[in-house]
Amino acid sequence: MKRKFTVSLIILMAIGLVSCVEQGSTKAGSATAKSMLQLVPADSRAVVMIDVRRTLGTDAVQNALKDEKTRQTYEGFVQMAGLDPMKDIYFVAVGLHWIRTNKRPNATIIVNLNFNKDKLLAKLKEVAGDLSEEAYNGVIIYGGAEAGTPETVAPAGAFLDDSNIVLGSTKGVKAAIDVYQKKAEPVSKSPEMKRVLRSVNTAANIWAAVAVPEGLLKPLAEKNPMLKDLVELTGLTLSFDYAGKALTAEVQSLGGTREHNKTLAERLSGLKALGTLAADKLPLQGELLKTIEISSGANYVKLHASIPEEVLEKARNLALKMLRPPAQ
């Protein structure tokens, strides 16, 4: 009986530890996209999550780094930053606290990584020069407000713990500190963002979720009739995942009625058909368009594409050719 009790206790402890790692840990190496959401402030209306370690480890990125100029650029960043993203950085979580057409957004960027605080701070001072320091709830914020610059857009940064640093506006950094210290709620508790986050593939390498404020697009649609199909948009999700020698991309609009979404899907299918007509002159465009599937439902319109590795390689080579200057 005692042995059974001991075994049961060990099993329960193991389950509890796994649960903590999967859902709550933000320690570098144990963090997940869902746990990193617990550090993003609740008033964010757009979230971007990048699983850096998985993304940089994909065949597509490794093939790109075989290009000499691309590799030199990467190595230059490693030397400048004193960090190797492939080895040191796990996640980057970005929260935009509001979206306006005539103002700059107030951003919070949280980086989950392995780092030495003293070395990283010394490197930052070497690159940026002298940094101002401001104490906020026991945490030092480096950078701070600049003369003549509104506080909401002034660059700043702080060390949350030995696995997470926060960058962005001074206001955004302070918001992240409040969330980390349990003095404010994370974005996962936001009613507006909850609905959008439920619809995005949070297991993807890179994903984004946006909650669209009610009425935001109406004045734009009045000026541009082409945007009338987006008036009822309440959210937007995007995800990019590389697995099985293919890139899976998904874009989804949320909101509207079944009939409205069916009409929008039909319009998008028409645009796709027009694009395929140019496949003879633009074969790569034709190959990309063939991978797109368009569907709709009671409250969504979805564009889904699974792009094979060979098509990605063609796109990469074309991009490099366009970006490189012609030989003298």
Secondary structure, DSSP 8 states (H G I E B T S, - for coil): -HHHHHHHHHHHHHHHHHHIIIII--STTT--HHHHGGGSBTT-SEEEEEEHHHHHTSHHHHHHTTSHHHHHHHHHHHHHHS--HHHHEEEEEEEE----SSS---EEEEEEE---HHHHHHHHHHHH-S--EEEETTEEEES---TTS-GGG-EEEEE-SSSEEEEEEHHHHHHHHHHHTTSS-BGGG-HHHHHHHTTS-TTSSEEEEEE--TTSSHHHHHH-GGGGGGTTEEEEEEEEEEETTEEEEEEEEEES-HHHHHHHHHHHHHHHHHHHTTTTT-HHHHHHHHTEEEEE-SSEEEEEEEEEHHHHHHHHHHHHHHHS----
